[in-house]
Structures are given as structure tokens and as C-alpha cells.
């Protein structure tokens, strides 16, 4: 049986970890390398580092930072932010990243997914989708729309249809973030995660809204997520990775020790 993964997410800006609500009102949470080491010691399965201003500023993720992370951590980690070419991916993997996450650039130029998956393999090709529930009076198809540039812009694209296209182009995982739940600590968007998990043949990482360990149980049991990602509850030391894993394990769900 495949184990479920618990993944802390570190949103990085100017070399510091930050966290907000609905991608705004960011607070400084500390050094990302130090936080990464703490989460590794707590039993995190992987880490996600997202350079949240790279796409807006039109640059690639900071390679020096990635090298520092690789030099200090032994668990797998994914890096995202400003990935817009195969050269960017080459640089990040050479710097020590295990996987690379693409978002805005892949939406604007979907062929990027084909290029990355064919050259480096789908196992390191993660496509991040920031999805927002559509307004009731929206005349476009689907229930969720794709947001780009750190949640700042709507692209007018149906999120589930986009995820299916990502799969067809070679994506190995989908990092699915609910804009409506981001930083709210009200629980994962079970309806959205379930819809994606049921339709997609590749792992779905649920993100946005983790409130407590039971949130992880629900997104695994009710929505079928393969992994769940959180930030606020870990950064604010409300719960540890160990707290979450204990509750998930007690619910009969397989996680790594």
C-alpha cells in the first residue's frame, strides 16, 4: 500500500519564509533552511519551496538558496517559482532540487510541460494549479478557474480541464491549491480535491486550508488525495508533523514512520 505524504510548504520571498491569507498580508515566518531542518527532524516526507514573487518579477528561483537547502537537507524537496524554460529546470536540478514545480509559465505556454517531462522525466515534473471557485453567475464551464502570478490574475481557464491537459502533456504530479481556503485554516476543499483525484491518474497534492490533524484524515479518506501540504499550522507551531502523522495513523491511514 502506498503511504500518504505530509508536506510542509515554505513560501519564500527575499530569502525568508512568509505566509498570508489568500496569498496576501504576508508575515515573516523565519529562515527557510532552518524551518526545513526542523520539519525534517519532525518526520516530514518531503518539502515544498515556492519562490512566490519570481513569476511576478519575471525571474527564476534563486539558485543559491536551492543549493543551501540541498546542502542541509536529506529528504526530497520541490522548488517552484519562475520556472519558464528547460534551462531553469536544468539549473534547479543541478543545484540539488529533486522536483520542479511549474505554474504560470506552463499555463501561458503548455508546451513547457512536454519539454520538461520528455527531457527530465515526469517524476520530477510537478504542475501547480491555483484554483478558485467560480462565481455563481459565471457563464464559463467548470466549477473552478485557474489563477496565475501568485493568485493575482484569473486566466479564464477551467482548472480541472487544465489539470487533465497537464497529465496528457506528461506532468507527474498536480499540486492543487484552493485559493478560497489558502491560509484560512478551515479545512481542505474536499469537494475540489475529490473531483481532481477521481479524474486524474497521477498523484494529487492537496493544499490550502489545513486546520488540524483531522483535516489531513478527511482529505485522505474523503477526497482521495495522495499527499497533503500545509504551512500555517506548522509555521505557527500549532501542530507538528508528528502530531499530524499520529492522528492519521490512528485513523488507519498508512504514513511513513
Secondary structure, DSSP 8 states (H G I E B T S, - for coil): ---BEEEEEEEEETTEEEEEETTEEEEEEEEHHHHHHHHHHHT-SEEEEEETTHHHHT----HHHHHHHHHH--SEEEEESS--SHHHHHHHHHHT-SEEEE-HHHHH-THHHHHHHHHH-GGGEEEEEEEEE--TT--SSSSEEEEETTTTEEEEEEHHHHHHHHHHHT-SEEEEEETTTTTT-S---HHHHHHHHHH-SSEEEEES---SHHHHHHHHHTT--SEEEESHHHHTTSS-HHHHHHHHHHTT--B--
